[in-house]
Amino acid sequence: MADKESPGAGDMARRTPQGELARKLHLLLDNAVVARGGPVSYPDIWAAMTVRGVKLSRARWAYMKDGKGVLIRDRALLTALADYFRVDPDYLLSVEEVKTPAMTGEQLKKVKAFRAARVKSFVESTLGDVSPETLDEIIDYLGQASAPHPGEGEAPGNSADIP
């Protein structure tokens, strides 16, 4: 029972395919933000899917990113999303395997820096005047909590190519 309550290596066995798809989508979105220099919004995704002849409602996109609804197995949609993010379609189609190819070291550094900047901005705006030491501790703590599971990498693909 304690195994189910404690975070860490045991999480790997309990992860769901829906959660894995959501995790991969978030990695791709973060990678796209780094490449584009700005956020990727639902209207951006919707327009890209429309051009590819695929329908995607805001609600469906939200629960795909949430990872708690039904598993999306729509091959056309997942293939179109993979095409938009310029990754191999199997990356999104094979979520039941719960395995992720490695991201290059440079891409991973950029995504980590982006995430750290978002955390810093949030902490500063929420908590106000925080000492640099406290801010570093918060960022380190949150970085450990969101780190990939042992033996996993991050999103594949060339982030410089994302539209």
C-alpha positions, 0 to 999 in steps of 0.5 A: 500500500505504501508503494501506491502512496509514495512518488518515484519509481513506482509511478512508472507502473501506475502511469496510464496510456492517457497520462503518457499521451498528455505527458508527451503532448506537454513535452512537445508543447514545451519544445515548441515554445522554446523553438518559437519563442512563444506559446502554442495556443489551441487556435494554433493547433486547431488551425494546423489540424484544419489544414491537415483535414482533421477536426479537433475541438477545444474540449478534446484537446483539453482532455488530451492534455489533461490525460484523464479522459478516454484514450484518444486512438484517432490515428488521423489526429495523432498523425496530424499532431505528430506532423505538426510537431515534426516527430515520428507518428509512432511517438504519439501512436505508441503511448501504451508502451510508456517509453520515450526516446531521448531528446538531445542534450541541447534541446533538454537544456533549453526546455529545462531553462524555459520551465525554470524561467516559468517557475521563477516568474510564477514564484516572483509574481505570487510570493512577491519579494523572495530571496534568491536562495529561496527562489533557487530552492523552490526551482530545484525542488520543482525541477526534481518533481518534474524530472523524467523517470529513470531510464527515460528521455524526452521528446524526439524531433528537431525543435528548430523545425517546429512551426 
